[in-house]
Amino acid sequence: MANVVVVGAQWGDEGKGKIVDWLSERADVVVRFQGGHNAGHTLVIGENVYKLSLLPSGVVRPGKLAVIGNGVVVDPWALVSEIEKLRGQGVAITRDNLRLAENATLILPLHRELDQIREDAAGAGKIGTTGRGIGPAYEDKVGRRAIRVQDLRDLDTLAPKVERILVHHNALRRGLGQPEIVQATLMAGLTEIAPKILPYMDVTWELLDEVHRQGKRILFEGAQGALLDIDHGTYPFVTSSNTVAAQAAAGSGVGPRALGYVLGIAKAYTTRVGSGPFPTELDDEIGEKIGQRGHEFGTVTGRKRRCGWFDAVLVRQVAKVSGIDGIALTKLDVLDGFETIRICVGYKLDGERLSRLPAGFNAQQRLEPIWEEFEGWSQSTQGARSWADLPAQAVKYVRRVEELIECPVTLLSTSPERDDTILMKDPFLG
């Protein structure tokens, strides 16, 4: 049996929640390996709706082990709040089903404040951050001054580490005209939260090595999308971590050979939240219609998503950079009823045709999509569970997408309901 890595193949919000939930029922362990509580997804299990931001999807299913890996930046207060909210919905969360990497970096209140201060000061240059402190926490991690989960075990040795991080942050705050952080206040907060998260702490790389050797199925759950990758995305309008599939190894502590099958998630159209280039964006009634039909609002922020036609250039590039073996195409039913559907098959940049996304922001802003028009279908695809249930034109659309992205569609989602799924290949079988 292959382990499975799930990554977003666009700018996030591709419908990973449903797919990961569908896969997590068949996995033994579900691992988050990057990002923080800026990533949100909704799980619908029977009549229960769970909104998760930091916790791996497997935590809501009995008998599954959920692991927050070292590549995740963890807001301990947000983690405790999410655990308590799920407990209020009847989900039992203990050390038996949740483990937290001892070497994961903590998001502190000062990170949230700095994130918001910077974004407010940026004016027209806003990145579109969620303001939850993700970026500043990763900065401190790379700057080797971060507070990590295991630092909370010994409060006597924590004080010098807090002092070190405040030397940096208080200098920034003075420069931004903000009051300094009082060390005693931060220490008091960490002292209070420590006993609430330490029971979940573990040497997770060792744990994952053990379950891998036992032949158990591991599902690696990515957050956001590959086009928000700090290296491979639309920089600087990206997140602060690597979101491509390779990060599943580094962000969880397993070797790359243990990753197995890479499943990319892509919508049958394209959306984006916040600022940044978006070549196929539809700033018209069609884009509005797609957004309304697809209920395109962020799970965490509630922000309205920008909408556009499917961009095959971007998804093909992501498939190559992330080593995607198969695509799960979601929300096909949103395209029902359109007389004509467009697919972006290339770009024009200053008169030159391109078949890739250029790395430069200025070039990305000037891209003009090259369209291929496709006849739509009037019949409904909602709830289809087999190819025979799909209109002929919908099947042709999916097949054309496969050709353009040079990657097979191995799973097709036709509604938010988990069973409304057409499976062509089982990822766990490799």
Secondary structure, DSSP 8 states (H G I E B T S, - for coil): ---EEEEESSSS-SSHHHHHHHHHTT-SEEEE-SB-TT--EEEEETTEEEEESSS-GGGGSTT-EEEE-TTBEE-HHHHHHHHHHHHHTT---STTTEEEETT-EE--HHHHHHHHHHHHHHGGG-----SSSHHHHHHHHHTT---BGGGGG-HHHHHHHHHHHHHHHHHHHHHTT-----HHHHHHHHHHHHHHHGGGEE-HHHHHHHHHHTT--EEEE--S-GGG-TTTSSTTSS-SS--STTHHHHTTT--GGG--EEEEEEESSEEE-SSS--TTB--SHHHHHHHHHTT-B-TTT--B-EEE-EEHHHHHHHHHHHT-SEEEEE-GGGGTT-SEEEEEEEEEETTEEESS--S-HHHHHT-EEEEEEEE---S--TT--SGGGS-HHHHHHHHHHHHHHTS-EEEEE-SSSTT-EEESS-GGG-
